[in-house]
Amino acid sequence: MRVGFVGLGQMGSPMAVRLAGRPGGLLVYDVRPGACAPAVERGARAVTDPLEIAAEAGVIEVMVLDDEQVREVVRAALPVARAGTVIAVHSTISPVTAEELAAEAARYGVHVVDAPVTGGFTGAHEGRLAVLAGGADEAVERCREPFGHWAQLVLHVGPAGAGTRAKLARNLLHFAAFAAAAEAQRPAEACGVPLKALAQAVRHSDAVTGGPGAIMLRKTTEPVTPDDPWYEILLHVRALGEKDLSLALELARASGVETPMAALALERLADGLGVPHERPRGRDHS
């Protein structure tokens, strides 16, 4: 099966390079012809018109900038692509766009899989990306072999649109954690703690513990029941977290630094872990 790749930017280029030379061949296209050079040097064939990819490839991988560019690439390909072709969109777009394009593609007998990736530039270069794929079972299965050249983990999370929804949830955690990291630096800096040393400790301990993903253990966000094996563990995490957050808030106040995210974290930690505190019963005024 021949594979095509459209969009060889910062992420697309290392992904395409890892696909170059695979059995079946790789066709590549970018609006900047020079962007194709690294993949071509490793065995890919560059084309001057993306419709050549649409006509020849069984799986077309798309890594362009935004929803508008994704629509342009997919809609141009649909009348040319053979029935059964899979168009895998790696760009982070709106889930509504993914659903709309999947419905349009179905009229041509073509599959659209929304398959955004996580792992960044380093993961792309090292072939250690994770893929969150949404689409029909058979379409996602066809993608596993080519994805395997640049991904370490391929997860099928539901129908078209589900991959993008999962990616947006993952990015919510990612960037909210960035905001929390920025807040955590302020009281440390005010107390004279070297920020580079703090960063080293964070990166080291998260690599050991798994960071925020370590508490993402449940199949539901509903409260954990006492017979659940995680119940006692999460009670311990709650107690430890509330103690440490309270101490951190005291430190921030003493340093004259505002830490609103920490205050919100203390308020919501128990419910978030699934082990809420028992709420006092309101008085019956009847």
C-alpha positions as CSV (number, residue, x, y, z in Angstrom):
1,M,0.0,0.0,0.0
2,R,1.4,3.4,-1.0
3,V,1.2,6.2,1.5
4,G,1.0,9.9,0.9
5,F,2.0,12.7,3.2
6,V,0.8,16.3,2.8
7,G,2.3,19.0,5.0
8,L,6.0,18.6,5.9
9,G,6.4,21.3,8.6
10,Q,8.0,21.0,12.0
11,M,6.0,17.9,12.9
12,G,5.2,16.5,9.5
13,S,8.7,16.5,8.2
14,P,10.2,14.1,10.8
15,M,7.1,11.9,10.6
16,A,7.5,11.6,6.8
17,V,11.2,11.0,7.1
18,R,10.5,7.9,9.3
19,L,8.0,6.7,6.7
20,A,10.4,7.1,3.8
21,G,11.7,3.9,2.4
22,R,8.8,1.7,3.7
23,P,7.5,-1.0,1.4
24,G,4.9,0.4,-1.0
25,G,6.5,3.8,-1.2
26,L,5.9,7.2,0.1
27,L,4.7,10.3,-1.8
28,V,5.2,13.7,-0.2
29,Y,3.9,17.2,-0.9
30,D,4.3,20.6,0.7
31,V,3.7,24.1,-0.7
32,R,7.4,24.8,0.0
33,P,9.2,22.3,-2.3
34,G,12.4,22.4,-0.2
35,A,10.5,21.0,2.8
36,C,10.3,17.6,1.0
37,A,14.1,17.3,0.7
38,P,14.8,15.3,3.9
39,A,12.1,12.7,3.1
40,V,13.2,12.5,-0.5
41,E,16.8,11.9,0.5
42,R,15.6,8.8,2.4
43,G,13.5,7.4,-0.5
44,A,10.3,9.3,-0.7
45,R,9.1,10.8,-4.0
46,A,8.0,14.4,-4.0
47,V,5.1,15.5,-6.2
48,T,4.2,18.9,-7.5
49,D,0.4,18.5,-7.1
50,P,-1.3,16.9,-4.1
51,L,-3.9,15.4,-6.4
52,E,-1.2,12.9,-7.5
53,I,-1.1,11.7,-3.9
54,A,-4.9,11.5,-3.9
55,A,-4.9,9.4,-7.0
56,E,-2.2,6.9,-6.0
57,A,-2.1,6.5,-2.2
58,G,-4.2,4.1,-0.1
59,V,-3.5,6.1,3.1
60,I,-3.1,9.9,2.9
61,E,-1.6,11.5,6.0
62,V,-2.3,15.3,6.4
63,M,-0.4,17.6,8.8
64,V,-1.3,21.1,7.8
65,L,-1.9,24.2,9.8
66,D,-5.6,24.6,10.6
67,D,-9.2,23.6,9.8
68,E,-9.3,25.7,6.7
69,Q,-6.2,24.0,5.2
70,V,-7.5,20.6,6.2
71,R,-10.8,21.2,4.5
72,E,-9.0,22.4,1.4
73,V,-6.8,19.3,1.2
74,V,-9.5,16.8,2.0
75,R,-12.1,18.2,-0.3
76,A,-9.7,18.5,-3.2
77,A,-8.7,14.8,-2.7
78,L,-12.2,13.3,-2.5
79,P,-13.2,13.3,-6.2
80,V,-9.8,11.9,-7.1
81,A,-9.2,9.3,-4.4
82,R,-10.2,5.6,-5.0
83,A,-12.9,4.1,-2.9
84,G,-11.5,2.7,0.3
85,T,-8.8,5.3,0.6
86,V,-8.2,6.6,4.1
87,I,-7.4,10.2,4.8
88,A,-5.8,10.5,8.2
89,V,-5.8,14.1,9.6
90,H,-3.0,14.7,12.1
91,S,-3.6,18.4,12.5
92,T,-5.4,19.5,15.7
93,I,-8.7,20.8,14.4
94,S,-12.3,21.2,15.6
95,P,-14.1,17.8,16.1
96,V,-17.0,19.3,14.2
97,T,-14.7,19.7,11.2
98,A,-13.6,16.1,11.5
99,E,-17.2,14.8,11.6
100,E,-18.3,17.0,8.6
101,L,-15.4,15.8,6.5
102,A,-16.0,12.2,7.4
103,A,-19.6,12.5,6.3
104,E,-18.6,14.1,3.0
105,A,-15.9,11.5,2.4
106,A,-18.4,8.6,3.0
107,R,-20.3,9.8,-0.1
108,Y,-17.2,9.0,-2.2
109,G,-16.5,5.7,-0.4
110,V,-13.5,7.3,1.3
111,H,-12.7,7.2,5.1
112,V,-11.6,10.2,7.1
113,V,-9.8,9.4,10.4
114,D,-9.0,12.2,12.7
115,A,-5.7,11.2,14.2
116,P,-4.0,14.0,16.1
117,V,-0.7,13.2,17.7
118,T,0.9,14.0,21.0
119,G,4.6,13.9,22.0
120,G,5.9,17.0,20.3
121,F,8.9,17.6,18.0
122,T,11.1,15.3,20.0
123,G,8.6,12.4,19.8
124,A,8.2,12.9,16.1
125,H,12.0,12.7,15.5
126,E,12.4,9.6,17.7
127,G,9.3,7.8,16.5
128,R,7.7,7.9,19.9
129,L,4.5,9.9,19.3
130,A,1.1,8.8,20.5
131,V,-2.0,8.9,18.2
132,L,-5.6,9.4,19.3
133,A,-7.6,8.1,16.3
134,G,-11.3,8.5,15.6
135,G,-12.9,6.7,12.8
136,A,-14.3,3.4,11.5
137,D,-12.6,0.3,12.8
138,E,-11.4,-0.9,9.3
139,A,-10.0,2.6,8.5
140,V,-8.0,2.9,11.7
141,E,-6.7,-0.7,11.3
142,R,-5.4,0.2,7.8
143,C,-3.5,3.1,9.4
144,R,-1.7,1.1,12.1
145,E,1.2,0.0,9.9
146,P,2.2,3.4,8.5
147,F,1.5,5.1,11.9
148,G,3.8,2.5,13.5
149,H,6.8,4.0,11.7
150,W,6.6,7.2,13.7
151,A,4.3,6.4,16.7
152,Q,4.9,4.3,19.7
153,L,1.2,4.2,20.8
154,V,-1.9,4.1,18.5
155,L,-5.2,4.4,20.4
156,H,-8.6,4.0,18.7
157,V,-10.9,6.1,20.9
158,G,-14.1,6.1,18.9
159,P,-15.8,7.4,15.7
160,A,-14.7,10.3,13.6
161,G,-14.3,13.4,15.9
162,A,-13.4,11.3,18.9
163,G,-9.7,11.6,18.3
164,T,-9.8,15.3,18.2
165,R,-11.9,15.5,21.3
166,A,-9.4,13.3,23.1
167,K,-6.5,15.5,21.9
168,L,-8.2,18.7,23.1
169,A,-8.8,17.1,26.6
170,R,-5.1,16.1,26.6
171,N,-4.0,19.6,25.6
172,L,-6.3,21.1,28.3
173,L,-4.2,19.2,30.9
174,H,-1.0,20.1,29.1
175,F,-1.5,23.9,29.0
176,A,-3.3,24.1,32.4
177,A,-0.2,22.4,33.8
178,F,2.0,25.1,32.1
179,A,-0.1,27.8,33.8
180,A,0.2,26.0,37.2
181,A,4.0,25.6,36.7
182,A,4.3,29.4,36.1
183,E,2.3,30.1,39.2
184,A,4.4,27.6,41.3
185,Q,7.6,29.5,40.3
186,R,6.5,32.8,41.8
187,P,6.5,31.9,45.5
188,A,9.7,29.9,44.9
189,E,11.4,32.9,43.3
190,A,10.1,35.2,46.0
191,C,11.8,33.0,48.6
192,G,15.1,32.8,46.7
193,V,14.8,29.3,45.4
194,P,16.8,28.8,42.1
195,L,14.2,28.2,39.5
196,K,16.4,26.0,37.4
197,A,16.9,23.7,40.3
198,L,13.1,23.6,40.9
199,A,12.6,22.7,37.2
200,Q,15.1,19.9,37.4
201,A,13.3,18.4,40.4
202,V,9.9,18.7,38.6
203,R,11.2,17.0,35.4
204,H,12.9,14.2,37.4
205,S,10.0,13.4,39.7
206,D,7.4,13.5,36.9
207,A,9.5,11.1,34.9
208,V,9.5,8.7,37.9
209,T,5.9,9.1,39.0
210,G,4.1,9.8,35.7
211,G,3.1,13.3,36.7
212,P,-0.7,14.2,36.4
213,G,-1.4,11.0,34.4
214,A,-0.6,9.0,37.5
215,I,-4.0,9.8,39.0
216,M,-6.0,9.2,35.8
217,L,-7.0,5.7,36.9
218,R,-10.7,5.6,36.7
219,K,-13.1,4.7,33.9
220,T,-15.5,7.4,35.0
221,T,-15.3,10.7,36.8
222,E,-17.9,9.5,39.3
223,P,-16.8,9.1,42.9
224,V,-14.8,6.1,43.8
225,T,-16.7,3.6,46.0
226,P,-15.2,2.2,49.2
227,D,-14.9,-1.3,47.7
228,D,-12.8,0.0,44.8
229,P,-9.1,-1.1,45.2
230,W,-8.0,2.6,44.5
231,Y,-10.2,4.0,47.2
232,E,-7.7,3.9,50.0
233,I,-4.9,5.0,47.7
234,L,-6.8,8.1,46.6
235,L,-7.8,8.9,50.1
236,H,-4.1,9.0,50.9
237,V,-3.4,11.2,47.9
238,R,-6.2,13.5,49.0
239,A,-4.8,13.9,52.5
240,L,-1.3,14.5,51.2
241,G,-2.4,16.9,48.5
242,E,-4.6,19.0,50.8
243,K,-1.8,19.2,53.4
244,D,0.9,20.3,50.9
245,L,-1.4,22.7,49.0
246,S,-2.3,24.3,52.4
247,L,1.4,24.7,53.2
248,A,2.1,26.1,49.7
249,L,-0.7,28.7,50.1
250,E,0.8,29.7,53.5
251,L,4.2,30.1,51.8
252,A,2.7,32.2,49.0
253,R,0.8,34.5,51.5
254,A,4.0,35.0,53.5
255,S,5.8,35.9,50.3
256,G,3.2,38.3,49.2
257,V,2.4,36.3,46.1
258,E,-1.0,35.5,44.7
259,T,-1.6,31.8,43.8
260,P,-5.3,31.5,42.6
261,M,-4.8,28.2,40.8
262,A,-3.4,26.7,44.0
263,A,-6.4,27.9,46.0
264,L,-8.7,26.4,43.3
265,A,-6.8,23.2,43.4
266,L,-7.2,22.9,47.2
267,E,-10.9,23.5,46.8
268,R,-11.4,20.9,44.0
269,L,-8.8,18.2,44.7
270,A,-11.0,15.9,46.6
271,D,-13.9,15.9,44.1
272,G,-11.4,15.6,41.2
273,L,-9.8,12.5,42.8
274,G,-13.2,10.9,43.2
275,V,-13.1,10.9,47.0
276,P,-15.1,14.0,48.0
277,H,-15.5,15.0,51.6
278,E,-18.8,14.2,53.1
279,R,-21.0,17.3,52.8
280,P,-22.8,18.5,55.9
281,R,-26.6,18.0,55.6
282,G,-28.6,21.1,55.3
283,R,-31.3,21.9,57.9
284,D,-34.9,20.9,57.1
285,H,-36.9,24.1,57.2
286,S,-40.2,22.5,56.3
